Amino acid sequence: MGGQDREQDEVKVIESVEKRLFIGGEWVDAADGGTFEVIDPATGGALCAVADATPADGKAALESAVAAQSAFAATSPRNRADMLNGAVRIDARADRRSGAVDDTGDG
């Protein structure tokens, strides 16, 4: 794959990743709207800006998790396993997509 193709693939991967926080089943901006840059360690350049969670965001996430816990606990073990296996599949797909980015620092 040529350098330009690789660069285009990297941009696609970065653009496909959510930059906000996942709280209460929704993607949301940080409470204060803050962001920070993610730096590519191979180049030192900025890849993208992502939400910079605040203590208020952490509290909201914790409150959401506490609120959801009883319903999750009432879910059958089989359904919980299916949910967790689904998360693993999503993570594996993300790993495959990010391969274009992961190998940029190989020497």
C-alpha positions as CSV (number, residue, x, y, z in Angstrom):
1,M,0.0,0.0,0.0
2,G,1.4,3.4,-1.0
3,G,2.0,6.2,1.6
4,Q,-0.9,8.2,0.4
5,D,-3.3,5.2,0.6
6,R,-2.1,4.5,4.2
7,E,-2.6,8.2,5.1
8,Q,-6.1,8.1,3.7
9,D,-6.9,4.9,5.7
10,E,-5.5,6.5,8.8
11,V,-7.8,9.5,8.4
12,K,-10.8,7.2,7.8
13,V,-10.1,5.3,11.0
14,I,-9.6,8.5,13.1
15,E,-12.8,10.0,11.6
16,S,-14.8,6.8,12.4
17,V,-14.0,6.9,16.1
18,E,-16.4,8.8,18.4
19,K,-14.7,11.8,20.1
20,R,-17.4,12.4,22.8
21,L,-18.1,10.7,26.1
22,F,-20.5,7.8,26.4
23,I,-22.7,8.6,29.5
24,G,-26.1,7.3,30.2
25,G,-26.4,5.5,26.9
26,E,-25.7,8.6,24.9
27,W,-22.7,10.3,23.3
28,V,-22.2,13.7,24.9
29,D,-19.7,16.5,25.0
30,A,-17.8,17.1,28.2
31,A,-19.8,19.1,30.7
32,D,-17.6,22.2,30.1
33,G,-17.2,21.6,26.4
34,G,-13.5,20.9,26.9
35,T,-11.3,18.8,24.6
36,F,-7.7,17.8,24.3
37,E,-5.6,16.7,21.5
38,V,-4.5,13.1,20.9
39,I,-0.9,13.1,19.8
40,D,0.5,10.5,17.4
41,P,3.6,9.2,19.2
42,A,5.3,8.3,15.9
43,T,5.1,11.8,14.5
44,G,4.3,14.1,17.4
45,G,1.5,15.6,15.4
46,A,-2.1,15.9,16.6
47,L,-4.4,13.2,15.4
48,C,-7.7,14.6,16.6
49,A,-9.4,16.4,19.6
50,V,-11.5,14.3,22.0
51,A,-13.8,15.3,24.9
52,D,-11.9,16.1,28.1
53,A,-14.1,14.6,30.9
54,T,-14.5,16.7,34.0
55,P,-15.3,15.5,37.6
56,A,-19.0,16.4,36.8
57,D,-18.8,14.0,33.8
58,G,-17.4,11.3,36.0
59,K,-20.2,11.8,38.5
60,A,-22.8,11.7,35.8
61,A,-21.3,8.4,34.5
62,L,-21.2,6.9,37.9
63,E,-24.8,7.9,38.6
64,S,-25.9,6.4,35.3
65,A,-24.1,3.2,36.1
66,V,-25.7,3.0,39.5
67,A,-29.1,3.6,38.0
68,A,-28.6,0.9,35.4
69,Q,-27.2,-1.7,37.8
70,S,-30.4,-3.2,39.1
71,A,-31.8,-3.7,35.6
72,F,-28.6,-5.3,34.5
73,A,-28.5,-7.5,37.5
74,A,-32.0,-8.7,36.7
75,T,-30.9,-9.7,33.2
76,S,-30.4,-13.4,32.7
77,P,-26.8,-14.6,32.7
78,R,-27.2,-15.7,29.1
79,N,-28.3,-12.2,28.0
80,R,-25.5,-10.6,30.0
81,A,-23.0,-12.9,28.3
82,D,-24.5,-12.0,24.9
83,M,-24.0,-8.3,25.7
84,L,-20.5,-8.8,26.8
85,N,-19.6,-10.9,23.8
86,G,-21.2,-8.2,21.5
87,A,-18.8,-5.7,23.1
88,V,-15.9,-8.0,22.5
89,R,-16.9,-8.2,18.8
90,I,-17.2,-4.5,18.5
91,D,-13.7,-4.1,20.1
92,A,-12.2,-6.7,17.8
93,R,-13.6,-4.8,14.7
94,A,-12.2,-1.6,16.1
95,D,-8.8,-3.3,16.5
96,R,-8.9,-4.4,12.9
97,R,-9.8,-1.0,11.7
98,S,-7.1,0.7,13.7
99,G,-4.4,-1.6,12.3
100,A,-3.7,1.2,9.7
101,V,-2.9,3.5,12.6
102,D,-1.1,1.0,14.9
103,D,1.6,0.2,12.5
104,T,2.7,3.8,11.7
105,G,5.3,3.8,14.5
106,D,6.9,0.4,13.6
107,G,10.6,0.8,12.9
